[in-house]
Amino acid sequence: MKKYYYLLATLAFVLSLYLITKGHTISGGLGLRMMFIGLAGLLLNLYFYNRKHI
C-alpha cells in the first residue's frame, strides 16, 4: 500500500512540474492558470509529505 502512495506522490510531483513549465511557455490567462494549478499541486505534495512530522 505504501508503494502505491509513493508512486502516486511521484506522479503528482511530475505532473505539477509539467504544468508549471508548460504554463510558463503559454502567454495569457491560460498559462497563468496552468502555473497556479501546478503550484497548488506542489504545495499539496509538500503538505502531505510533512503532515506526519507535525
N, C-alpha and C positions, 0 to 999 in steps of 0.2 A: 504494500500500500504506500509506503514511504517513497518507493521508487517512482510511482506514478506522480506523486506530489512534486518531486524534484524535476521530473520530465515536464510537467505542466508549467512549473515555475520558469524553467529554462525557455520553453516555447513562448511564454508570455513576455519574457525579457527580450527575446529576439524580435518578436512582433512589435513590441514597443519601440525598440531601436529602429526597426524598419520604418515605422510610421513617422518617427521624428526625422529621419534622414530623407525620406520621400517627401514629407511635407515641407522640408526646407527647400527643395528644388521647385516646388509649385508656388507661384506667387498668388496672392489674393487670400480671400477668406477660407477657401478650401484647404490650402496648405497650412494656414494657421490652426484650423480645427484639427487637422491630422496631427500636428505637433502637440496640441493640447491633449488629445486623446493618448498619444504616446507618452507624454509626461505623466498623465494620470496613471497609466499602466505601470510606469517605472516606480511611481510613488506607492502604488498598491503593492507591488512586488517587494519594495523595501519595508513596508509596514508588516506584511506577512512574515518576512524574514526576521524582523526584530520583535515581533509580537511575543515570542517565547522568552525573551530576555527582560521583559517589563515586569 
